[in-house]
Amino acid sequence: MAVSYTAEQLAQLKANIARGVTSLEVNGEKVTFRSLDEMRRIAAMIEDEVSPVSRPGLYRPKFSRG
């Protein structure tokens, strides 16, 4: 089962990382992470899912001699 994350959840996780908090409550459920490193890895994973990097389109320049 795939879990969908939101930008708000990512922001909350990043705020907790900044404060050094490794335990938080989400929707009435307490979540405790093993370390800040684990939280950073999960934040990176969520960030990839929430805002995927778009590949730039192909650009073909046109030249004119006139």
C-alpha positions, 0 to 999 in steps of 0.5 A: 500500500502506497502512502501519499504525503502532503506538503504540510506533512513535509513542512511539519517534519522539517520543522521538527528536524530543525528543533531536534525533535525525534518524537511527534504526534500525527492524527492522534498517532505518536511517531518516534524516529530512531534518529535525526538522520532517519528523519532527514532521509524520510524528509528527502523521500517525501520531498521527492514524492511531493515535488518531483523534479521535472525534466526540462523539455528539448530545445531546438534552436532555429537559425535563419540566414536572412 
